[in-house]
Amino acid sequence: MKTITSWESIPAFENDAAESDFWLKHQLDAKLLVSSVHKPDGRESTTITLRFDPRMLAKIKRLAKSRYLNYQSMMKQWLAERIEEEQNNLPNG
């Protein structure tokens, strides 16, 4: 059995029978399969729930409004800055 190590090695099939015959004689390399797994990038986000004291949230919203920002975006920016600061303070930072 021949191992396929690149996606370009897989031909365009004329029909299902040709594809079936091809896969009877070929298999995908494990590294190729692993590389095809979707890995989320920085542009994707996950929704979470945080509970805030209503007065604190009101202050955050007012601050964001005074800066012409969306309060959630401002909070994400604050968190990103703090994470970077914390990482820089780690012994191996």
C-alpha positions as CSV (number, residue, x, y, z in Angstrom):
1,M,0.0,0.0,0.0
2,K,1.3,3.4,-1.0
3,T,1.3,6.2,1.6
4,I,0.1,9.7,0.5
5,T,2.2,12.4,2.1
6,S,0.8,15.5,0.4
7,W,-2.7,16.6,-0.7
8,E,-1.4,17.3,-4.2
9,S,-0.7,13.5,-4.6
10,I,-4.5,12.8,-4.6
11,P,-5.8,12.9,-8.2
12,A,-9.1,14.2,-9.4
13,F,-11.3,11.1,-9.8
14,E,-13.5,10.5,-12.9
15,N,-16.0,8.6,-10.9
16,D,-16.7,6.7,-7.6
17,A,-15.2,3.5,-8.9
18,A,-11.9,5.2,-9.7
19,E,-11.8,6.8,-6.3
20,S,-12.6,3.5,-4.6
21,D,-9.9,1.7,-6.6
22,F,-7.3,4.4,-5.6
23,W,-8.1,4.2,-1.9
24,L,-7.8,0.4,-2.0
25,K,-4.1,0.9,-3.0
26,H,-3.3,4.1,-1.0
27,Q,-3.5,5.5,2.5
28,L,-3.0,8.9,4.0
29,D,0.1,9.6,6.1
30,A,-0.7,10.2,9.8
31,K,1.1,13.5,9.7
32,L,-1.1,14.6,6.8
33,L,-4.2,13.7,8.8
34,V,-3.0,15.7,11.8
35,S,-2.2,18.7,9.7
36,S,-5.8,18.7,8.4
37,V,-7.3,19.2,11.9
38,H,-8.8,22.6,12.4
39,K,-6.8,24.7,14.9
40,P,-8.6,27.9,16.0
41,D,-6.7,31.1,15.4
42,G,-6.7,34.4,17.2
43,R,-9.6,35.7,15.1
44,E,-12.0,33.2,16.6
45,S,-13.6,33.8,20.0
46,T,-15.4,31.9,22.7
47,T,-18.4,33.4,24.5
48,I,-18.1,33.4,28.3
49,T,-20.2,34.7,31.1
50,L,-18.9,37.0,33.9
51,R,-20.9,38.3,36.8
52,F,-20.2,41.9,37.7
53,D,-21.5,44.2,40.4
54,P,-23.9,46.5,38.5
55,R,-22.2,49.6,39.7
56,M,-18.8,48.3,38.5
57,L,-20.3,47.5,35.1
58,A,-21.9,50.9,34.9
59,K,-18.5,52.5,35.6
60,I,-16.8,50.4,32.9
61,K,-19.5,51.3,30.4
62,R,-19.2,55.0,31.2
63,L,-15.4,54.8,30.8
64,A,-15.7,53.0,27.5
65,K,-18.3,55.5,26.2
66,S,-16.0,58.4,27.1
67,R,-13.3,56.8,25.0
68,Y,-15.7,56.0,22.1
69,L,-15.2,52.3,22.6
70,N,-17.5,49.3,23.0
71,Y,-17.2,48.3,26.7
72,Q,-16.6,44.6,25.8
73,S,-13.8,45.5,23.4
74,M,-12.2,47.8,26.0
75,M,-12.4,45.0,28.6
76,K,-10.8,42.5,26.1
77,Q,-8.0,45.1,25.5
78,W,-7.4,45.5,29.3
79,L,-7.2,41.7,29.7
80,A,-4.8,41.3,26.8
81,E,-2.6,44.0,28.2
82,R,-2.6,42.5,31.7
83,I,-1.9,39.0,30.4
84,E,1.1,40.3,28.5
85,E,2.3,42.2,31.6
86,E,1.9,39.0,33.7
87,Q,3.8,36.9,31.2
88,N,6.6,39.4,31.1
89,N,6.9,39.1,34.8
90,L,7.3,35.4,34.8
91,P,10.8,34.0,35.5
92,N,10.9,32.6,31.9
93,G,8.8,35.5,30.5
